[in-house]
Amino acid sequence: MKAVIQRVSKASVTIEGERVAKIQQGLLILLGIVNEDNQEDIKWLSNKIANLRIFNDDEGVMNKSLLDINGEAIVVSQFTLHASTKKGNRPSYIKAAKPDVAIPLYEKFVQQLEVNLEKKVQTGQFGADMKVELLNDGPVTIIIDTKDKV
């Protein structure tokens, strides 16, 4: 499971002209899933994201987590995070999990993050053509791969 986490002042997701998610200060989380991902990856990653200290304290030091600031989150499925660009110029997405595997894991991740944050987490729509807007704060962008957790 791979996540690109962006600290945002605001973010939104629009599908076919309809805004389906909108947050103010918090995190936009792009989530890519592979077949090997499991419940352990979900728990580890959601806990890591909820507690990641990437928000400024009163001295301007990144010392606060999403939990600490009571921030919001949007999770967007992003199979292209697992693109392979080793051969040629057209990326291969063979590593990305197919929807029958990815959708349940994506939904479980969102549910687990809601447990960690003790609040509703907004989402895009799996497989939809989404327009994602964000104002990256910092900019701060962190990449976390559960395969690198050891």
Secondary structure, 3 states (H helix, E strand, C coil): CEEEEEEEEEEEEEECCEEEEEECCEEEEEEECECCCCHHHHHHHHHHHHHCCCEECCCCCEEECHHHHCCEEEEEECHHHHCECCCCCCCECCCECCHHHHHHHHHHHHHHHHHHHCCCCEECCCCCCEEEEEEEEEEEEEEEEHHHCC
